[in-house]
Amino acid sequence: MATTPITTTTGNIPTISPAAAASKQGSAPKSRVVVVLGIIAVVLIGLNLRAGITSAAALFHDLQQVLGYGALVASILPSIPLLCFAVAGLGTSWLTRRVGVEKAIFIALALLAAGLLVRAVPFTGALLGGTVLAMSGLAVCNVAMPSLIREHYADRTSMMTGLYTFTMSGGATFAAVISVPLAQQLGSPSMGLAAWGLLGVAALLGFLPVVLHNHRNSTKTDQPRVPMLPLLRTRLGILITAIFTFQAFLAYAVMSWFAYMLTSQGLSASESGVQFGVMQLVSVASGMILLAFGSRPGMLRPALYTASSSTLLAIAAMVWLPTSLAVIPAVLFGFGLGIFPLVLVIISRSGRSTAETTALSTIAQSLGYLIAAIGPFGMGLLHSVTGGWVLPMSLLSLVALGLMVTSHMLTSKRTTKTQARTA
């Protein structure tokens, strides 16, 4: 069945047409209270989506000391989020088709809160099981949020994506900073981890009015099934998957090894931690800047170029500049990480329906995170083999170049024409 094309990509963030934005079947007009509650819910969800990861990273050493697990578990724990994002994320399209985007996110938040709370039990099995449960909930939220924003805020996609990613980055930074002091106040690292489950419960309760409003005011319609593999054979599907994969590979490789690289090059652990914090703070601000810049007509391509170029410059700075100037690569890497909101907006506004957006988001994020898991492992392997960072950073340079090429192709006229022909 033919459908109306609703996206364009040439030089600008894809834009949903007014006709498509108005075609929400069975949805009732939202009151101001419901809109405000929806915005609060998006903020609460954003605060949760990385806090459970960064709070754990700061406590891994203490957890190992208290629980007594070995090197195998210690090496598995940091990989669980990415693996869950890849595996559990694949089920999101099926879940949203069965229950709808809103209920799928509600279920995911329940899994997240339950998994985080389970980690209060001072037992290695509870730590692993709770982490898998919580990260599976995060995986569904990661994939479904672009579709939720498209469904409820079609005319404010950039603003809501910026708000969502800003709170996500802010929550991650806040959790990383206070995780250790919080665990000390509560008397154990396990309780320190579990405390973040209360934030998950808050998001669950905050999102409940959105779910209830949608349930009461929507007409039940059969949601179309959009197969994911055929999308992966289209130009748009390949390019969206590629751009998400490249940015995720760079982000997780850099976040995993940046502080360690600085320490191995002569900085103290505390100084390296400060520079890591600088990178995280810059990424929050740069995401908002790049989103505002890229939302202007014809400016998406320059915004994507700016972010990928910043990453390339950061890599060069890490190799050639002395560690006394570590703030330079920290700022450059942080600015490059700001590409993430742009990629989410591209996903949110791609596809010809919410179902197709969910399918694109599912395939892009699942494959992207699966391949991105190679990043931290590959960096460490190359470093252990060579004893230096030149070869690992050369690998990152190739990925950053791939990101730039993909950005160029995604914003080309050919991509737009391909979408119009398949509509």
N, C-alpha and C positions, 0 to 999 in steps of 0.2 A: 504494500500500500504506500502510495507516495505521501511524503510529509513535507512540510514547509521548512526550508533551511533557516536556522535561527542563529547561526554563528558566522562570523567572519574573523579572519586572523591577520590580514595584511596590515602590518605596522601598528596594530592597536590590540588591546585586550578584547577578545571576542565579546560581542554584544548580543544579548537576547532581544529579539524584536518585540515591539509592543504587543503584537498579536499573540505571540507565544507567551509573553508574560501574563497576559490576561486570560489564558486558557487553562486555568487551574480548575479542573472539572470537580464540581461538587463542593468547592471551598467557599465558606461564607466570609463576608468582609470582617476584617479583624478590628476589634476595638483598640483604642490607644493603650489600655491596660494590658491586653494580650500582646501587643507589639513590644511594650516595655518588658514584660515578663519574658518574652522570647529573647530579647537582647541580653537580659540578665542571665538567662540559661546558656546562651552562647558563650558569655564571659566565663561562667562557672565551668563549662565543659572545657574551654581553652586552658583554664588554670590547671586542669587535671591531666591533660594529655602528654605532658612530659615530666611533671612533678614526681610521679611514681618511679621514673627512670633515674633522674638526676639525684633524687634523695637516696636511692639505693647505692649509686656509684660512690658516694662519699662515705658509705658505711661498710663497703665490702671487706675492708681489712679487719675492722672490729667484729663483723659477723663471723669471719673465718676463725678469729681468735676465740670467740665465745662458743660457737657451734662445733668447731673442730673438724670441719670438712677439709678435704684434701685439694690438691692442685687441679684435679679433673673438674670438680664442681666449681672451683674458683674460675676456671677458664670458660665453663659453660654459662655461668650466670650473666656476664655482659652480652652474650650472644642471644639470649632468650628473647629480648624485645624484637630484634630484627627478624628472627625466625618466626615469631608469632605474627608480626606484621605481614610477613609473606604468606604464611599458611592459613591463619585464621581470616586474614583479609579476603581470601578467595571466596569464603562463604557469605560475604556481605551482600553481594548481588542477589543471591538466592533468598537470604533473610529479608531484605527490603521488599522483594517481590511478594513474599508471603504475608508480611505483616505491615509493610509500609516503612518509610524512612524514619518517621518519628518513633514508632514502637521499636524498631531495630536499634536505634540509638539508646532508647530507654533500657532495653535488655543489656546492651553493651555497658552502660553505666552501672547497672546492677552487678554485672560480672566484675567490673573494675573495682567497685567498692568492696565486694565480697573477697576478691583476691588479695587486695591490700590488707584487709582486716585479718585474713587467715595468717598473714606473715607475722602476726603478734606471737604465735606459738613458737617458742624457742627450740625448733626442731628443723633439721636440714630439709626433710621431706615437705614440711609446711612452707618453708622458704621457697623451694623450687615449685611446688604445686600452686601456691598463692601467686607467684610471679607469672607462671604460665596463664593462670586464670585472668589475672589483672591485665596482662599484656594482650591477651586475646580480646578482651573488652576494648582496649585501646585500639587494636587493629580495626575493629568494626567502626569505631568512631572516626578513625583516620579516613577510612574510605567513604563513609556515609556523610560526613560533614559538608563536603562540597555540594552534594545533592540536596541536603537540607537547606543550605544557603541559597541555592538556585531555586528551590521550591517556594521558600517563604520570603526571600529578599531579592527577587529577580532584578529589581530596579536599583538595588543598593549592594550588588555583589562585591564590588571592590572595598567598600566601606566595611561591610560585615566580615569579609575575609581578613582585612587588615586588623580589625578588632579581635578576631578569633586568634590569629597568629601572634599578635602582640601579647595577648594574655597568656598564650601558650609559652612563648619565650620568657615572659615575665615570671610565670609560675615555675618554669624550669630553673631560672636563675635564683629565685627566692628559695626554692627547695634545696638547691645545692649549698646555699649559704647557711641556712639554719638547720640542716639535717643533723649534723653532728651535735651542736648544742642542744637541740631538742631531744635527741637520744640520751644525752647525758642527764638532762633534767628528768626524763622518764625512767632512767635507771637501766636501760638495756637497748642495744641496737635493734632488736626485734620490735620492741615497742615503738622505737623511733620510726621504723618503717610503717608500722600499722597505723600510726597517727594520721598518715595521709589518706587512709581510708575514710576518715571523717569528711575530708574535702570531697571525696567521691560521693558520699552520702548527700552532701549539700548539693552537688550537681544533679544527682538523681531527683531530689525533692524540687530543685529549681526548674527542672525540665518537665516535671509532672504536669503543670498547667498547660504546656504546649501540647503534650500528648492528649490530654483530656479535651482540649478545645478542638483539636483535629479530629478526634474520635466522634465528638458530638456533632460536628458541623461539616462533615464530609460525606459524600455519597460513595458507597462501596463500589469500586470499579475494578475489573480485572486488569492488573498491571501487565503490560506486555513483557514477554521474556526476550531479552536481548542477549544472544550468545556472545561470549567474550572473545573466543578464538577468531571468528570472522572479523571482529573489530581490529584485532592485532595484525590482520593482513591488509588493512587499509593504511593509506599514507598518514592520515591523522592519528590513528591508533598507534602506529609505529613511532611517530614523532613525539606524541605525548608520553608514551612509555619510556622513550629514550631520554627525554629531558628530565623526567622525574628520576630515572635511574642514575643519570650522571650527577645531578645535584645531591641525591641521597648518598651516593658513593663518596663524593667529596666531603659532605657534611660529617658523616660518621667516621671517616678516616681521619679528618682533621680533629674532630672533637675527641677522638680516642687517643691520639698520639701527640697533639700539639704541646701540652704541658710536659710530657715525657721527653719530647725532642729538646725542649729548652733546658730541662734539667740535665740531660745527657751532654749538652753543649756548654755546661758550666754554671747555669743559674741555680740558685737554691730552690728547694721545693716550694717554699712560700712565695718567692718571686715568680716562679712559673705559674703558680696558682693565681697570682694577681693578674698576670698577662692573659691567662685563660678567662678570667672574669671580664677583663677589658674586651676580649673578643666576643663574649656572650652579650655584653651590654651594647656593643656596636651593632651586633646582628639584629637586636631588637629595633634600634633606631633606623638602621639601613633598610629593614623590611618595610617600614612605613614610608620612608623616602622613596624607595624604588617603586612601591605600589602606587604612590601618588604621581610619580613621574611617569610610570608606564601606563597609567590610566588615561593620560592625555592622548588625543588623536595622533596617530602616527609615531608614538614614542615607546611602544612596547619593545621593538627591536633594539633601540638604543639602551633601554633599561636592562635588557637581557645581556647585551654586549658589555655594559658597564660592570655588571656583577661578575660575569665570567672573566673579564679582563682583570678585575681586582684580585680574583683568586690566582690567576697566573702571576701577577706581580707579587703577591704574598709568597708564593712558592719560590720565586727568584730571591726575594728578600730573606727567606729562611736559609737559603743555600749560601748567599754571598755576603749578607750583612753580619756584623758581630752581634753577639747576644746582648750587648749593652743597648742595642737599638731594637730589642725584641718587641717593643710597642708598635713598631711599624708593621711587621707581618701580622701582629695581633689585630690591628685596626683593619688592615687589608683583608685578612681572612674573614673578620666579622662582617665587613661590607659585602663580601662575596656570598656569605651565608644568607644574606637578605633576599636572595632570589626565591626562597621557598614560598613566600606569599604570592609572588607573581605566578609561580607554577600552579598553585592551588586555584587561583582565579581562572587561569587558562582551562583547567580541568572543569571547574564549576560551570563555565560558560560554553563548554564544548558538548557535542552531541545534539541530537534533535529532540530529545525528551529527557525527563528526569531519569527514566529507566536506562537510557543510553549513557547519560552522564555517570550513573552509578556503575554501569558495566565498564566504561572507560577508566573510572577511578579505581575500580577493583583490579583490573588487569595491570594498569600502570603501577599502582602501589605494591601489589603483591610481587610482581616480577622485579620491580625496582628495588624493594627492600631485600629480596632474596639475593640479587646480584650485589647490592650494596654491602651485604654481610661479608663479601670478599675483601672489601676495602680495609677495615681494621686488621683482619687476619693477614692479608697480603702485605700490608705495610710492615707489620711485625716480622713476618717471614723474611722479607727482603732485607730488613735491618739486621736480623740475626745472621743471615748468610754473608752479607757484605761488611757488617760492622760499622756502617755509616748510613747517612740519610740521603745521599745523592741519588741512588737508584730508586728508593721509595718516592722521593719527590719528583723524579722524572716520570714515574707512573702517574702521579697526580696531575702532572702537566699535560699528559696525553688525555686524561679524563676531562680536564678543564677545556682543552681544545675541542674535544668531542661535544662538550656542552655548548660552546660557542657556535660550532657548525650546526648543531641541532636547532639552536635558537634562530639562526639565519633561515634554515629550511622551514621551520614552523611558522615563521612570519612572512613567508614568500607568497606571491600571487598564485603560484601553482597549487599550494595547499588550499587556498580559498576556492579555486576553480574545481578542485577535486571534491571538496565538500558539497558544492552546489550540484555537481553531476550525480552524487550519490544520494541527494535529498529526494 
